[in-house]
Every structure is written in structure tokens, then in C-alpha cells.
Amino acid sequence: MEAFALKRALDNVRAGSPLVHNITNYVTVNDCANALLAIGASPIMSDEPADVEDITSICGGLTLNIGTLNERSIEGMFAAGERASELGHAIVLDPVGAGASALRTRVAGDLLDKLAVSVIRGNMSEMKALAGGAAATRGVDVCPDDAVTEDNLAAGAAFARDFAAKTGAVVAITGAIDIVADADRAYAVRNGSPLMGRITGAGCMLSCLCTAYAVANPGALLESQVAAVAGMGLAGQQAQTRMGGLDGNGSFRTYLLDALYHLDGNALEAGAKVEELA
């Protein structure tokens, strides 16, 4: 993938200021909104079933995050998702904790089956559970046995391409090494910081950013998602460089939002570590 494609993807977000509807994890909803604002997008948060059809109608894309499911939010997700599907809006599904409970697995599968999902963003354990395969879980965290490494990278890429072909969505599997794929192409992204796993919500924020990138880059869905994943990882790297001796995960969270705010297309082009996989 040309580096310029990544630069253009972020530049388009900042120029277009896409409006994104998010039904997301209430543990991280504030950080999700601030992350979208940091990259130049505009967030709306609403899960009330009586509200979501109108809200999603005025937006360009929809994020569905199952991290803190309840009956009302489930109803809201389907109502918003059906309306977004009718309108041809980008829909990003974040199957948080799929495989950890029957409810999460069932709801994530139903959302994928019934809605026109554009992007699925999660860790490998969640993806395996959603794909119907055997997967161990550690709650909402990836099982160590499922983690993507250099040794199993080719197999992970093949799984991602196959799952993308099955669902018709771009698949973004995130971890120490990220894999972003459609049915034909897969890319490894090696940006990021271990400290991103020490705060709540790095993945939730990324899923919302994926929606903004998708909205701002119609016709370049795969490229936009590689840019979103690489940009978030690069921001994590930049945040880590600011850490001082008395800083902890609270400071890192703030530095991460600051890094997203200051990230531009030129910096993304220069710093993205992206490799196409066979």
C-alpha cells in the first residue's frame, strides 16, 4: 500500500469532519467522543431506541460496540443498524468479549448477520468466536494462545481474508501485531505501544475512529482502515515517548488523546509501519 494512501485517508477525515453515531461501551464513551474530536470528526452518542433512527439518519456512519450490553442498548443497536443499512452508511462492529458469554456471542453474530456491516474490529479471540470457531477467552482481552505473533502471522492473515470473504466486511484484528484485510489483501501493522493495553478503551476508541475513516474515504475502505489502525498505533508510540518517571496510565491516556489531536497525514505517512502479507 502506498504511504500516500494513508496520508490521504487522514487528511480526508480532517477535511470532511464526518459525523459519527456511536452506540458504545459506557465505560469508555467519553474517551471515544474525545478521540473522534481529536482527529477532526464529530461524535454523537445515543442508544435510546426511540432516538437512534433519527440520530443515525443525520450521520455518515455508525459504531456498534457490545462492551456493556443491556436490553435497551441491544434494541437500539438493531434499530440504528437497520436504518444505517437502509441508508448505505458505514457500520463498524466491535464484538467486545464475544466468546466470553452466550449473550455477547449471540448478539454480535446477529448484528453481523442482519446488518450491512462494513468493518469488524476486534482481537483475535473475539474474531474466532464470531467466526464460529473454537476460541478461548479472557473476558474482553485476547487469550494468549490466540495472540498474533511473527510465527503465526501468515495463518492469521489467511484467517482474516477468509473471514472477510465470508462476511463481506473489512476485518481489523488488533493486538501486538495488527492485521487488516479484505477478501483479497491483508496487511500487517506494527505500530503501537504496550501501554495501550494498560488503559481502558484503546480498542473502543479505535473502533470509533475506524468509522470516521470509513465515512471520510468512500471507495477506499481497506486503505482507510489500515490508516485508522496505523494512526492509532502511532499515536500510542508518540504518547509513550512523553512518559516521565511519575507518569502512569492516567497520564498515558491523556498523552494518547493529545497525540491523536496533533497527528497529521504527513506524520502518518512517515511513521506507519505497514506490510502487505502474502
Order of alpha helices (4+ residues) and beta strands (2+ residues): alpha-beta-alpha-beta-alpha-beta-alpha-beta-alpha-beta-alpha-alpha-beta-beta-beta-alpha-alpha-alpha-alpha-beta
